[in-house]
Amino acid sequence: MPAADPSTRLLTQAARRHGACLLGGSDEPHEELLALLWGPRFDREHALGLWAMAHRRQPVESLPVLPDLLAAADRFDQLPKADQHRLRRLVIRHRGMGCSTPV
């Protein structure tokens, strides 16, 4: 199996760094994350909606999330299809482990 694209690591690091702020208000954080990653392109509209909710809950903490979220969207869109799929499987596997947070 070929090595994952370095952008994959950057995406998972960003998710770890900002996941609690961005997805903390969700009853189903894994599903929210999968909604962002499921299509051939990152769902920016959904991401901005999640960020807006986070901003209402935690205005100061959410400020650094937005530029990283938009950068993550661009990185995801540039990933090879196999690496996009690998990220989706990672989220699904993590959910299957019974983890309450998606990253």
C-alpha positions in Angstrom: 0.0 0.0 0.0 1.4 3.4 -0.9 2.2 5.9 1.8 -0.5 8.4 2.7 -0.2 11.9 1.3 1.4 14.3 3.8 -1.7 16.4 3.6 -3.6 13.5 5.2 -1.5 13.9 8.3 -2.1 17.7 8.3 -5.8 17.1 8.1 -5.9 14.7 11.0 -3.8 17.1 13.1 -6.1 19.9 12.4 -9.1 17.7 13.3 -7.5 16.9 16.6 -6.6 20.5 17.3 -10.1 21.9 16.5 -12.5 19.0 16.6 -13.7 19.7 20.1 -14.5 23.3 19.3 -16.1 22.6 15.9 -18.0 19.5 16.8 -18.5 19.9 20.5 -22.2 20.8 20.2 -23.0 17.8 18.0 -24.8 14.7 19.2 -23.2 12.8 16.3 -19.8 14.3 15.8 -18.5 11.4 13.6 -21.5 11.8 11.2 -20.8 15.5 11.1 -17.2 14.9 10.1 -18.2 12.3 7.6 -20.7 14.8 6.1 -17.7 17.1 5.4 -15.7 14.4 3.8 -18.2 12.2 2.1 -18.3 13.7 -1.4 -15.6 14.2 -3.9 -15.1 17.7 -2.5 -15.1 19.0 1.1 -18.5 20.3 2.0 -17.6 23.9 2.8 -21.2 25.0 3.2 -21.8 22.4 6.0 -18.4 23.3 7.5 -19.3 27.0 7.7 -22.6 26.1 9.4 -20.7 24.0 12.0 -18.3 26.9 12.5 -21.1 29.4 12.9 -22.6 27.2 15.6 -19.3 26.9 17.3 -18.7 30.6 17.1 -22.0 31.2 18.9 -21.0 28.8 21.7 -17.4 29.8 22.0 -16.7 33.1 20.1 -13.0 33.5 21.2 -12.0 29.8 20.9 -13.6 29.4 17.5 -11.7 32.3 15.8 -8.5 30.3 14.9 -10.7 27.4 13.7 -12.0 29.2 10.6 -8.8 29.7 8.7 -7.7 26.2 9.5 -11.0 24.8 8.4 -10.8 26.5 5.1 -7.2 25.3 4.6 -8.4 21.8 5.5 -11.1 22.0 2.8 -8.5 22.9 0.2 -6.1 20.2 1.3 -8.9 17.6 1.2 -9.9 18.6 -2.3 -6.3 18.2 -3.5 -5.8 14.7 -2.0 -5.8 11.7 -4.3 -9.1 9.8 -4.2 -7.5 6.9 -2.3 -6.3 9.2 0.5 -9.8 10.9 0.7 -11.2 7.4 1.1 -8.6 6.5 3.7 -9.7 9.5 5.8 -13.3 8.4 5.6 -12.4 4.9 6.7 -10.4 6.3 9.6 -13.5 8.3 10.9 -15.7 5.2 10.4 -13.2 3.0 12.3 -12.9 5.5 15.1 -16.7 5.7 15.4 -16.8 1.9 15.5 -14.4 1.9 18.4 -17.0 3.7 20.5 -15.1 6.9 20.8 -17.2 9.9 21.7 -15.1 12.4 19.8 -14.3 11.9 16.1 -10.6 12.4 16.3 
